[in-house]
Amino acid sequence: MEFLCYHQDRAGSLPLRGRLLEAHWSYMDGYAREMIARGPTFNGDDGTLTGSVHLVDLPSATAARAFAFDEPGYQAGAYRDVLLRRWRNTLGRTMWDFPGGRTGGNRYLVLGLGEGEAADPAVPAGREEELIAYGPLLSDDGADWLGTAALLRAPDRDAAGAVLTADRYACVEVHDWRFGGRPS
């Protein structure tokens, strides 16, 4: 089962996140085989860290909750919110398989949250080259559509947000994002 986990930073937690960086990387290293994509989100205006997103393939919702809530930053109180949802890897690849590489261009996390009839269930035509990860957000049992999540390269925030049909969602969030992981 694939899951999206988005830890959103608590205001003023940047010094704490800095102190926990090695613990965070070590924790995530333990999930290297399960990782589909990972990386920090930023405030587009000043580059301040705002959160951390992970797409992981885990055996159950229970394992996903343990992944999200045993993370060192969560345990230390660095996050104000955690979004944890089943997710379906529509592209069937990891971020390391993205043909556009790890660098170059602006990268974004786009979250469309909604309910009811699924919006944007298929990979958007003509945007395949920009997409790093894409798929629906689902209820724990996988039966109900709760939104869509995408990681992509785009010229700007507006172009990134346009990957989703905005009027089909209660809200669409666009976050600056970059490939994550331990620096080599």
C-alpha positions as CSV (number, residue, x, y, z in Angstrom):
1,M,0.0,0.0,0.0
2,E,1.3,3.4,-0.9
3,F,0.9,6.4,1.4
4,L,1.6,10.2,1.4
5,C,2.9,11.6,4.6
6,Y,3.2,15.4,4.9
7,H,4.6,16.8,8.1
8,Q,3.9,20.5,8.2
9,D,6.3,22.5,10.4
10,R,5.2,24.3,13.6
11,A,6.0,28.1,13.6
12,G,9.4,28.6,15.1
13,S,10.5,25.0,14.8
14,L,13.4,25.6,12.4
15,P,16.1,25.5,15.1
16,L,14.6,22.2,16.4
17,R,14.4,20.7,12.9
18,G,18.1,21.7,12.4
19,R,19.1,19.8,15.6
20,L,17.1,16.8,14.5
21,L,18.3,16.7,10.9
22,E,20.7,13.7,11.3
23,A,18.1,11.8,13.4
24,H,15.5,12.5,10.7
25,W,17.9,11.2,7.9
26,S,18.8,8.2,9.9
27,Y,15.2,7.4,10.5
28,M,14.4,7.8,6.8
29,D,17.4,5.7,5.9
30,G,15.6,2.8,7.6
31,Y,12.8,3.2,5.0
32,A,15.0,3.5,1.9
33,R,13.6,0.4,0.2
34,E,10.0,1.6,0.8
35,M,10.6,5.2,-0.4
36,I,8.9,6.4,-3.6
37,A,9.7,10.1,-3.1
38,R,10.8,12.4,-0.3
39,G,11.8,16.0,0.3
40,P,11.4,19.3,2.1
41,T,8.8,22.0,1.3
42,F,9.7,25.7,1.5
43,N,8.2,29.1,1.7
44,G,8.6,30.4,-1.9
45,D,9.2,33.9,-0.7
46,D,12.2,33.4,1.5
47,G,13.1,29.7,1.3
48,T,12.2,29.0,4.9
49,L,11.6,25.3,5.5
50,T,7.8,24.6,6.0
51,G,7.6,20.8,6.0
52,S,8.6,17.4,4.7
53,V,6.8,15.1,2.4
54,H,7.3,11.3,2.0
55,L,5.7,8.9,-0.4
56,V,6.2,5.4,0.9
57,D,5.1,1.8,0.1
58,L,4.2,0.1,3.4
59,P,2.3,-3.1,4.3
60,S,-0.6,-1.4,6.1
61,A,-2.2,1.7,7.5
62,T,-0.9,0.7,10.9
63,A,2.7,0.7,9.5
64,A,2.1,4.0,7.8
65,R,0.9,5.6,11.1
66,A,4.0,4.2,12.9
67,F,6.2,5.7,10.1
68,A,4.5,9.1,10.4
69,F,4.3,9.4,14.2
70,D,7.6,7.7,15.2
71,E,9.6,10.2,13.1
72,P,12.0,12.1,15.3
73,G,10.6,15.6,14.4
74,Y,7.1,14.5,15.2
75,Q,8.2,13.0,18.5
76,A,10.0,16.2,19.4
77,G,7.1,18.5,18.6
78,A,8.5,20.1,15.4
79,Y,5.3,19.7,13.4
80,R,1.9,21.4,13.7
81,D,0.1,19.0,11.4
82,V,0.5,15.6,9.8
83,L,-1.4,14.7,6.6
84,L,-1.3,10.9,6.2
85,R,-3.4,9.4,3.4
86,R,-3.3,6.3,1.2
87,W,-2.0,7.2,-2.2
88,R,-1.8,5.4,-5.5
89,N,1.4,5.7,-7.5
90,T,-0.2,6.3,-10.9
91,L,3.2,6.8,-12.6
92,G,4.5,3.5,-11.2
93,R,8.0,4.9,-10.5
94,T,10.1,6.6,-7.9
95,M,11.5,10.2,-7.9
96,W,14.9,8.7,-8.7
97,D,13.4,7.4,-12.0
98,F,12.2,10.9,-13.0
99,P,13.7,11.6,-16.5
100,G,14.2,15.2,-15.6
101,G,16.8,14.4,-12.9
102,R,17.3,15.7,-9.4
103,T,18.1,19.3,-10.2
104,G,17.0,22.0,-12.6
105,G,13.8,24.0,-12.7
106,N,11.3,24.7,-10.0
107,R,9.8,21.8,-8.2
108,Y,6.5,21.7,-6.3
109,L,4.2,19.6,-4.2
110,V,0.5,20.1,-5.2
111,L,-2.2,18.8,-2.9
112,G,-5.8,18.9,-4.0
113,L,-8.2,18.0,-1.2
114,G,-11.8,17.1,-1.9
115,E,-14.5,14.5,-1.5
116,G,-17.1,12.7,-3.7
117,E,-16.5,11.8,-7.3
118,A,-12.8,11.6,-8.1
119,A,-11.2,14.5,-9.9
120,D,-8.1,14.1,-12.2
121,P,-7.9,10.3,-11.9
122,A,-5.6,10.0,-14.9
123,V,-2.2,11.4,-15.5
124,P,-2.7,14.8,-17.1
125,A,-2.2,14.6,-20.9
126,G,0.8,16.6,-22.0
127,R,2.3,17.0,-18.5
128,E,3.9,13.5,-18.3
129,E,7.4,15.0,-18.8
130,E,7.0,17.3,-15.8
131,L,5.5,14.8,-13.3
132,I,7.8,13.3,-10.7
133,A,4.9,11.6,-8.8
134,Y,1.2,11.7,-9.3
135,G,-1.9,9.9,-7.8
136,P,-5.1,10.0,-5.9
137,L,-5.3,10.4,-2.1
138,L,-7.6,7.7,-0.7
139,S,-9.3,6.6,2.6
140,D,-7.4,4.0,4.7
141,D,-9.4,1.2,3.0
142,G,-8.8,2.7,-0.4
143,A,-12.5,2.9,-1.2
144,D,-13.0,6.7,-1.1
145,W,-11.3,9.4,-3.1
146,L,-10.1,12.3,-0.8
147,G,-8.0,14.3,-3.3
148,T,-5.0,14.2,-5.6
149,A,-1.2,14.7,-4.9
150,A,1.5,15.5,-7.4
151,L,5.2,16.3,-7.3
152,L,6.3,18.1,-10.4
153,R,8.6,20.4,-12.2
154,A,6.9,23.6,-13.5
155,P,7.9,27.1,-14.5
156,D,6.1,28.7,-11.5
157,R,3.5,28.1,-8.8
158,D,0.5,28.9,-11.0
159,A,1.6,26.4,-13.7
160,A,2.2,23.8,-11.0
161,G,-1.3,24.3,-9.5
162,A,-2.8,24.0,-13.0
163,V,-2.0,20.3,-13.0
164,L,-5.3,19.9,-11.1
165,T,-8.7,21.0,-12.1
166,A,-9.1,23.6,-9.2
167,D,-12.9,23.9,-9.2
168,R,-13.2,20.1,-8.5
169,Y,-11.4,20.5,-5.1
170,A,-12.3,22.1,-1.8
171,C,-8.8,23.5,-1.9
172,V,-5.6,23.2,-3.8
173,E,-2.3,23.9,-2.1
174,V,1.0,24.5,-3.9
175,H,4.3,24.2,-1.9
176,D,7.8,24.7,-3.2
177,W,9.6,21.4,-2.9
178,R,12.9,19.8,-3.7
179,F,14.3,16.3,-3.9
180,G,15.2,15.2,-0.4
181,G,17.5,12.7,1.2
182,R,20.9,12.6,2.8
183,P,23.3,14.7,0.8
184,S,25.9,12.6,-1.0
